[in-house]
Amino acid sequence: MSVQSVSMFNPISGFDYLERLRRRFLLALVILGMVATGAGFAAQFVATSSPFAKIVTSISLVVSVIAFILLLQGRVQASANLAIILFVASAVSSPTAILVLGALALITSAALSSSQVYVLTNIILLSKAAADTLLAWPGFSPPMPRPVSDGIILVLTLAIISFSTRFLVNQATRAAGSARQTASLLQAVAEIGQSLSNLLDLNDLFAQSVDMIRDRLGFYHVQVFQVEGDLARLVASTGEVGQRLLERRHQLPVGSQSVIGQVTLQGRPVIARHTDAVYYRNELLPDTRAELAVPIMDGELIIGALDVQSRDVNAFDEDRVRALQVMANLLGSSIRNARLFEMQARTTAETKRLYLESETSLREIQRLNQQLTREGWSEYLRYKHTVGGVTLEDGQITGDNVWTESLIQAARQRQPVTTARPDGGSLVALPVVLGGEVIGALEIETPQPVTQAETIEMMRAVAQRLAVSLDKARLFEDSQEAAAQEQRINEIVARYQTVTDVDDLLRITLTELSQSLGATRGAIRLSLAAQEEAAS
C-alpha cells in the first residue's frame, strides 16, 4: 500500500503572529516619527531662511514618506532602516530631541533591524550623548554641573532602552521560534500518523514508518525494534545501513547496557550522547552524536521501541522527545490495528477453509445417502417386493408395473410434467425424490385443465412426504425381517442346547436352515482333508 508524500507544515505561510506584531510596531513608530520629525522640520522650515536647512527638511519628509510606502508593501526591514536613518539624523542634529528620537531609533533597530544596524545605531547615539555630556563638563571636581548629570542620565536611559528592548525582542523571537518548531513537529507527527493508520500490513507499516520519520523530521537514522521474549529484534531500519542490519538479524537483549535495552526494560524515553556509557556505538553509523529511543506501548505492555539518531549532539530537546513519544504511541496503535487485521484475516481464511471442507463433506454425505438410497430401493424392489406400483381407474386400485411416457419424463427431468388431454383434461406427473435419488413417479389425470401453480405445489408436497413415508416403511420392513431372522437364529441355537450328539446337531442345523430358507437340498461335511490338501 503506497503512502502519498505530504510536505512539512510551515506555520509562517499564511499567518505569522509575530510578524504582524512587528509590522504594527513599525507602523506606529514610523507614524510617530513622521509626526515628530515633520512637526520639527516644518517649524524649522518656516523659521529658517537658510536654503540648506530647507533642503534637509524636505529630504527628511521624503524619507519618511518612502519608509511608510515600503512598510505598506511589506518590506519591513528596508522601511525600518530608512526610519532609523531618519531618527538618528534628527536626534544628532537636534540636542533637544535626542531623547525621544534617539529612543525611537534604538527601539526600531532593536526590534526590526539587523544586528549590524543595531550596533551602529547604538554607537552613533550613545557616542553623541556621551560627547555632549563630556563637552558640558568643565572639570572633574564636584559639584557636578546640571548639564553633565542630565547628559549621564540621558546616556543611561538610552542604553537601558536599547538593551532591554533588544533582550525582550530576542526572547520573544526565540519563544516564537520554539512554538513554531513545536507546531511543525506535532503537525508532521499527525500527518505521519494519519498515513500509517491506512497501512494494515505489518511489514509495510514498519518499513514506511521509519522512512517517513527520517525524511519529514530530518534525522540521521531511524529504526524500529520489536520485543520478542527477552530480545529486542530489529524489524525496520532506514537506508543501506538499515538493510545490512536487517540482513545480519540485529538484536539486543532487553535490559542490556544500551539505549534499546534500557527503554524496553523501563518503558520510558532514553537519551544517550556518543560520550555516555549507555550509548552503544554501531560501526555502521559513525556519524551518530545523539540517540533517542522511546517505547512503543500496547496498553501497559512494551511491544517495541522507536530509535532515532542524529548528527547533532543536542538534537533531542523536550519538544522533540514529546513529539517522538506521540509518534511512538501512534505507531503502537497502528501496530495493534495491523495485528488485529491479520488475525481477522487468518480467522476468515480458516473459517472459509472449514466451510469448504464442510461443504465437501456435506456433498459426500449427500452422495453416500443417495447411493445408499438407490442400493436399498434397488434391492428392495428386486428381491423383496413383487408390486412395483398401483393404478386407480374407474374406482378400482390394481397393481401395475407399467411406466407411462409422462412418468418416465418426470423421473428423468426431476420436475413436474403437465400434458393436455384431447378431452380437455390434464395429465400431471411428478417425480418421487428421496435424498436426491428418484425412487418413483406419481401421475394424476384430471378432467379439467390444471393451470394453478398451487395445485402442482400441493402435489409436489404430497410426493415429498410420500417419499419419506415410503422409505420409513421400507426400513420398518427391513427391521422386521432382521428381527424375524434373529429370532429364528435364536430358536435354532436354543435347540442346540438340548442336543449333545454331533450327528443330531448336523441334522438339526440342516433341517432348520432348509425350512427357514425354503431350500430343497442341503449338505454339511466335517473333515480336515480339504484343508490339508490346500496346505500341501
N, C-alpha and C positions, 0 to 999 in steps of 0.2 A: 504494500500500500504506500503510495507516494505521499509526501507532505510538501505543500507549496511553501516557498520561501517568503517570509514576511520581514520587511525592513524594521530596523530598530526604531522604537518610538523616540521622538525627539521633542520634548516639551517646548523648545524655543520656537518651533514652527507653529504659527497660528496665534499664540498668545504667550507673552512673557511678562509676568507681573513686574519683575524688577526693571525691565527695560521701560515699561510705561511710567514707573516712578521716576526714572532718570529723565525721561523726556519732559514730564511735568515739572520736575525741579528746574531743569534748564530753561524751560519756557518762562517760569516765574522769575528766574534770575535775569534772563535777557530782557524781559519786560521791565523789571525793576531797574536794571542797569540803563536801559534806554530812557526811562523816565528821569533817573538821576542825572545821567550824563547829558541828556537832552536839555533838561532844565538848566544845568550848569553852563553848558556851552551856548545855550540860547541867550542866557544873561550875559555871558562873556561876549557873544557875537554882537549884542546890542550896545554893550558898554564900551567895547574897544573899537578903536579906529584903525588898528593895525591890520593890514591885508593878510599877513601871515597867520594871525590869530583866527581870522575869519576862515582861512583855508583849513586850518587844523580842526576848527569846529565843524565845518562841513564834512571833512573826511570822517570824523568820529560819528556823525549822524549816519553817513552812508554805510560805514562798517556795521553799525547797529542794525540797520535795515537788512543788510546782506546776511548777518548772523541769524536774524529772525526768519528770513526766507529759507536758509539752509536747514534750520530746525524743522520748519513745516514740511520740507522734502524728506525728512528722515535722516539727514546727515548730521548725527548728533555730535560726533567728536569734532568735525570741522567747524560746526557752529560754536561749540564750546571753546575751541582755540581762538576764534575771532573775538568772542566775548571776553576771554581772558586778556587778549592783547588790548582791547578797548579799556577794560577795567584797570589794568596795570598802567597804561599810558595816562589815564585820567588821574589815578591815585598818585603817580610820581610827579605829575605836573601841578597837582593841587594839594598842598600840605594839609589844608583843612578837610579834605575829603578822603585822605588816605585810609582812615579807619573804616569807613563804610565801603568805599570802592575796593580797597585792599582786601577786606574781609570777603567781599563778593568774588574777587579774583581767586583767592585762596580756596574758598569753598568750591567754586566751579572747577578748578584744576584738581582738587582732591577727589571730587565725586565723578567727574566726567572725562577728564583728560588722561593722557599717558603719564607714566612715571617721570619721563624726562621733562615734560612741560610742567608737571607739578613741582619738581625740584628747582627748575629755572625760575618759576614764579615765586617760590619761597626765597630764593637768593636775592632776586631783584627787590621785592617788597621789604623783606627783613633788613637787607643791607641799606635800603633807603631810609627806613625808620631808624636804624642804628646810627647811620651817618648824621641824620638830623639831630638825633639826641646828643651825639658827641660834639657836633658843632655848637649846640646850645650850652655846652658845659664849659664854663670859663676856667675851672680849676678842679682839683680833686679834694679840696678841703670842704668840710661841712660848714654851714648847712647847704643841702643840695638845692639848686635853683628849681623853681616850679617847672620850667620848660623841660629840664632834664628828667625830673620824676615823671612828668606826663609822657615823655618820649619812651622811658623804660616800660611804663605801663602799656604804652601802645605796642612796643615790640613784643612784650609778653602776651598781650591779648591776641595779636596776630598769630604768634607761634602756637598758642593754645588752640585757637580756632582752626588753624591749618592742620595740626597733627591729630587733633580729636576728630575732625571731620574725615581725614584720611583713614584713621583707625576704624571709625564706625562704618565707613563705606566698604573697607576691606572685609570686615566681619560680616556685613550684610551680603556682600558678593560671595564670600565663602559659604555662608549658610544657604544662599540661593543655589549655588553650585552643588552643594551636598544634597539639597532637596531634589534638584533636577536629576542628579545621578541616581538617587533612590527611586524616584519615579520611573526613570528609564529601566532600572534593574527589575522593578516589580512588573512593569509593563511587558518587558521581554520575557520574564518568567511566566506571566499569564498567557502570552502568545505561544510559548513553547508547550505549556501545559495543555492548552486547547488543541494544539496539533497532536500531542501524544495521546490525548483522550480518544482520538479516532483510530488508533492502532490497536488491533486485537491479537496480533501475533507477537509472542514474547521476543523472538529473535529480531524482528523489525523494530520493536519498541526499544530494546537495548541499543541497537546499532544507531538508530536515528536520534535517540535522546542525547547521546554523548556528542554527536556531530553538531546538533543544534546548540547545545550549551556552549561548546567551544567556539563556534562561529559567531553566535549572537552576543555572547558575553565577553568574548575576546580573551580566552585563556590559552595557555601554552599546551596543556594536555588534559583530557577528561576521560575518566573511565568509571565503570560500574562493577562492583563486586556483589556476588550473591552468596549468602550464608548457607552452607550445606554441612550440617553437623558441627564439627569443631574447626572447620576450614571456611575461609572466605575465598571463593573462586572467582577469578576474573571472567566476566561474561561479555563485556563490551569495552573497547578502547579505541581511541582516535588515531588516525594516520597509519603510516607504515610501521612505526614502532608498536602501535597497538596491535597490529596484525601479527607481529613477531611474538609479542607477549601472549596472545591468544594461542598461537601455534605451540608454544612451549608449555601451555596449560598453567599459566602463572597463578599461584595461590599463596595465601598467607594464613598462618594459624590464628584463630580468634584468641585475643588476649596477648598476642606477641608484642614485642617492643617495636611497633611500627604504627603509623597513623591508622591504617586499616585495622590492625589487630586491636588497638585501643578503642576505636569508635564502635566496632562490632561487639566489644565487650561492655562498654559503658553506656552506649546508646545516646551519646551527646556529641556535638561537633568537636573536632580536634584539629588544632592548627600547629604546624611544625615548619620552622625555617631550616635552611640547609645546615645551620650550625647547631640545631637542637639534637639532644640524644635520641628522641623518639623518631627522628627523621630516618627513613630507610632509603638510602641512596640507590637509585636504579641506574646502572651504567648506560642504559639506552636513552635516558632522559637527563643528559648532563647539564642542561640549562635551567633546571628547576631550582628556584631560590626560596619558594614558599609552597606549602602543600596544605590543603584543607580537605577534610573528609567529614561528611555529615551522614547520619544514619538514615537508612530507608526503613520505615516502620510499616507494619500491618497491624494496626491496633497497638497493643503493648508488645508485640513480637518484633525483634530486629531481624529483618529478612535480607539486608544488604547494606551497602554503603556507596555513596556518590563521592568520588575522589577527583579533586580539581587541583591542578598545579599551575604555577605562574612563574614568570621570569622576574617579577617584581617582589622583593623581599617583604614589602609592606602592602601587598595587594589585598589582603583579606581583612578589611575593617568590619565594624559591626554591621553596617548596612549590607555588605556583600554576604556576610555569614547568614544574616536573616533571610536574604533573598534566596540563597542557595538551599537553606533549610526548607523554605517554602517549595522550592523546586524539587527537593527530595521527597517531600510529602505528596506533591502531585504525581511524582514518579511512582511512589508506593501505591497510590490509588489506581494508577494506570496498570501497574503490575497485577494488582488484585483483580481488576476487571478482565485483563487478558487471561489470567489463570481461570477465572470463573467461566469465561467464554470457551476456553479449551476443554474444561471439564464438561460443560454443557454439550460441546461438540462431540466429545467421546461418549457421553451418555446417549446422545441422539444416534450416533453410529451404532452403539451397542444395542439400543432399542430397535433400530432398523434391522440389524442382523438377527436379533431374536424374532422379530416379526417375520422376516423372510424364512427363517428356519421353521417357525410355527406354521407359516403358510404352506411350506413344503410338506411338513408333517401332516397338516390337515388334508392336503391333496392326496398324500399317500394313504392316509386313513380312509378317505372317501373312495380311493381306488380299491383298497382292500375290502371295504364294505360292499362296494359294487360287485367285486369279484366273488366274495362270499355269497352275496345275494343271488348272483347268477348261478353259481355252482349249486347252492342249496335248492333253488327252484328247479334247476335242470334235473337234479337227482330226484327231487320230489315228483315232478311230472313224469319222469321216465320210469321210475320203479314203484312209486307208492300210490299213485292216483291214476285211475283209469279215465276219469272225466276231465276233459280239457276245457270245458266251458258249458254254458247253458244258453238257451234261446227261449224267449217269450213270444208266442204267436197264437192269436185267437184265444187268449186267456189261458193257454197251456204252456207250462215250462218243461222243456225237454233238454236232455244232454246233447251237446253238439260240439264238434271239434273243428268245424269248417270256418276258415277265416275269409271274410268278405274283402273286397278291394278297399273299402273305406277303413276297415280295421287294420289292414296291412299298411295303408298310407299313414294313418295316425300313429302307428307304432314306429314307423321309420322316421317320420318327421318330428316326433315327440311333441306334437301340438294338436289342438282340435282341428278336425276336418269337417266342414259342412257341405252337404251336397243337396241340391234342389231335386225333388222328385217330380216326375211328369204329372202326377195328380195334384200338384200344388203343395205337397208336404215337404218335409225336410228330413235329411238323414245326417245325424251328428255323431261323429266318432271321436273318442278321446283316448290317449294312452294312459295306462295304469303304471305309474312310475314309483319305484321304491328304491331309495338310496342311489338315485342316478341311473338305475337299471330298469328298463321296461320289462315288466313281468306279464303284461297282458294289455288288452284294449277293451273299451266299452263303447257300444253302439246303441243309439236310440233313434227310432223313426217316429216322427210326429206328423199328424195330418195337416198341420198349419206350418207356415214358414217360421223358422227361428231367426229373428232379427235382433233381439235384445241381447246385449252383452251380459246382462245379469243372469240370463238362462245358462249361457256357456260357463260362466264363473261358478254357478251353483253345481253344474255337472262336474267341473274340474275339482271343486272341493270334495264332492262325493267320491270321485275317483281317487283322490289323495287319501281320504280316510279309508276307502276300500283297500288300498294297497297296504296300509298299516295293519288293518284288521286281518287281511289275508295272511300276512307274514306272522302275526301273532298266532293265528290258528295253525299255520304250518309248524311253527315252533312248538306249540302245545302238543300237536300230534307226534312230533319227533320226541318230545319229552315223555309222552305217554308210552310210546313204543320202547324208548330206552328203559323206562321203569318196568314195563312188562318183561323185557329181556332180562333185566337184573333180577326180577322176581323168579323167572324161570330158572336162571342160573343158581339162585339160592335154593330152589326146590331140588335141583339135581345134586347140589353139594350136600343138602340135608340127607338125601338118600345114601350118599357115600358114608355118612356116619354110622349107618346100621349094617354095613357090609364089611366083612374082613377078608374075603376071598378075592384074589386077583381076577380070576375069570368072571366072577359075578360083577366086579367093578367095570370090567370091559364091556360086559353085556349091557349093564345099566346105562353106561355112557353112550353106547351106540344106539340103544333103543330111544333114549330120551332125545338125543340130537336129531334122529330121523323123524321123530314125532314133532319136535319143535320147528324143524326146517322144512318138513314135508318131503324128505328125501326118500327115494325108493331103494337106495343101495348105500352101504357104508362099510368101512373096514378099519380095523385097528391092528397094528402089528407091534410086537415087542421084540427087539433084537439089537445087539451091538455089532452085528456083522456089517451092516451098511456103513457104519462109522469107521470100522476097521478097514473096510475096503477103500473108503475115501481117503483114509490116512495113508494107506500103502500106495 
